[in-house]
Amino acid sequence: KRYGDKRTFGFVETQKEDMPPEHVRKIIRDHGDMSSKKYRHDKRVYLGALKFVPHAVYKLLENMPMPWEQVRDVKVLYHITGAITFVNEIPWVVEPIYLAQWGTMWIMMRREKRDRRHFKRMRFPPFDDEEPPLDYADNVLDVDPL
């Protein structure tokens, strides 16, 4: 005797709506200081997310804007606690065009470095140890690209 009906259709996952960028910015800003008792239970989530940090950094570097791009908007996948955020895109490029763009960029950067118009050596350390990290929304968000 059968105790249940056999399913003829599998599980269908509903497509989640994309949230605006301000949503993830607010989560990260609110969870910036973990010393509050409100986030006591989230610390375990943060420790569990550490195992995925190398992959998150890889996806971030993979989708970094190229020197010839002014801005690159990407979709992100993030945990509701702000513990980890992944770039949720794969850059599709045509290899000959990509190599040609990098070749042109390399020549332009070499010329720029030779003339030293906009090239300046960076002094390390760039920030003081006592200085808090810069907030993206306060300092970078409103600046127009060159």
C-alpha distance (Angstrom), angle and dihedral (degrees) to the residues before:
residue distance angle dihedral
K1 . . .
R2 3.79 . .
Y3 3.76 117.2 .
G4 3.76 96.9 -165.3
D5 3.77 140.2 25.8
K6 3.76 116.0 -102.4
R7 3.77 111.2 -115.2
T8 3.75 114.3 -120.6
F9 3.80 94.3 -170.7
G10 3.78 127.9 49.9
F11 3.76 128.0 -131.6
V12 3.79 113.4 -68.6
E13 3.78 114.6 -153.3
T14 3.78 115.1 -147.4
Q15 3.79 117.3 -125.5
K16 3.78 111.3 -109.1
E17 3.77 119.2 -133.9
D18 3.79 117.7 -111.8
M19 3.77 111.4 -109.9
P20 3.81 121.0 -138.9
P21 3.83 117.1 -99.1
E22 3.81 90.3 -111.3
H23 3.81 89.2 67.4
V24 3.82 95.4 62.5
R25 3.82 90.9 39.7
K26 3.82 89.7 56.0
I27 3.82 92.1 48.8
I28 3.80 91.9 50.9
R29 3.81 92.9 44.8
D30 3.83 92.4 49.2
H31 3.81 93.0 48.1
G32 3.80 94.7 45.3
D33 3.80 92.7 102.9
M34 3.80 109.8 48.3
S35 3.82 94.8 179.7
S36 3.82 92.3 91.3
K37 3.83 117.0 102.8
K38 3.80 88.0 -128.9
Y39 3.81 90.1 74.4
R40 3.82 97.1 42.6
H41 3.82 92.8 113.6
D42 3.82 93.8 45.7
K43 3.80 93.1 65.8
R44 3.80 90.8 82.1
V45 3.81 89.8 54.0
Y46 3.80 90.2 51.3
L47 3.80 91.6 51.5
G48 3.81 90.5 49.3
A49 3.80 90.6 50.3
L50 3.82 92.3 57.5
K51 3.80 89.7 80.3
F52 3.82 90.2 63.5
V53 3.83 97.1 47.1
P54 3.86 94.7 96.4
H55 3.81 90.6 55.0
A56 3.82 91.5 46.4
V57 3.82 90.4 52.1
Y58 3.82 90.3 47.2
K59 3.82 91.9 52.7
L60 3.81 90.3 46.3
L61 3.81 92.8 52.3
E62 3.81 91.3 43.4
N63 3.81 91.5 56.4
M64 3.79 99.0 39.0
P65 3.81 112.1 132.7
M66 3.78 113.0 -98.1
P67 3.82 119.0 -122.0
W68 3.81 91.1 -102.8
E69 3.84 92.5 54.0
Q70 3.80 120.4 84.2
V71 3.81 97.2 -162.1
R72 3.79 134.5 0.1
D73 3.80 118.9 -162.4
V74 3.80 113.9 -161.3
K75 3.79 136.2 179.9
V76 3.79 115.3 -111.2
L77 3.78 134.0 -157.3
Y78 3.79 113.8 -150.5
H79 3.77 140.4 173.7
I80 3.80 114.9 -112.4
T81 3.82 90.5 -120.0
G82 3.80 91.7 52.7
A83 3.82 89.7 -117.6
I84 3.81 93.8 135.0
T85 3.78 137.5 3.1
F86 3.81 126.9 -163.5
V87 3.78 129.0 -166.3
N88 3.79 101.0 -121.7
E89 3.81 99.9 -154.2
I90 3.78 138.8 88.1
P91 3.80 115.3 -143.5
W92 3.80 108.6 -125.7
V93 3.80 111.5 -159.5
V94 3.78 135.5 165.3
E95 3.80 104.0 -121.6
P96 3.85 100.5 -138.9
I97 3.83 91.4 49.5
Y98 3.82 90.7 46.2
L99 3.82 91.8 51.1
A100 3.82 91.1 47.1
Q101 3.83 91.6 50.6
W102 3.81 92.0 49.1
G103 3.81 91.0 46.5
T104 3.80 91.2 53.1
M105 3.80 91.1 44.6
W106 3.81 91.7 50.3
I107 3.82 91.2 53.1
M108 3.83 91.4 47.9
M109 3.82 93.2 47.9
R110 3.82 91.1 47.9
R111 3.82 89.9 51.1
E112 3.82 90.8 47.3
K113 3.80 91.9 49.7
R114 3.81 90.9 49.2
D115 3.81 92.9 51.5
R116 3.86 92.7 39.2
R117 3.81 94.1 -150.2
H118 3.81 99.0 138.1
F119 3.79 99.1 6.8
K120 3.78 118.3 105.5
R121 3.78 128.8 166.1
M122 3.78 114.1 -113.2
R123 3.78 118.8 -124.1
F124 3.78 117.7 -138.6
P125 2.97 134.8 -105.6
P126 3.82 92.0 37.1
F127 3.83 93.3 -167.9
D128 3.76 133.6 37.6
D129 3.81 116.7 -113.4
E130 3.79 92.1 -120.3
E131 3.80 94.0 49.6
P132 3.83 115.5 103.2
P133 3.82 116.7 -125.4
L134 3.80 116.2 -89.8
D135 3.78 117.8 -102.4
Y136 3.81 113.8 -125.1
A137 3.81 95.0 -147.5
D138 3.81 93.4 51.2
N139 3.81 99.8 43.6
V140 3.81 112.4 21.9
L141 3.80 109.2 23.1
D142 3.82 98.1 75.9
V143 3.82 96.0 43.5
D144 3.80 114.2 104.6
P145 3.82 117.1 -132.3
L146 3.80 117.3 -106.4
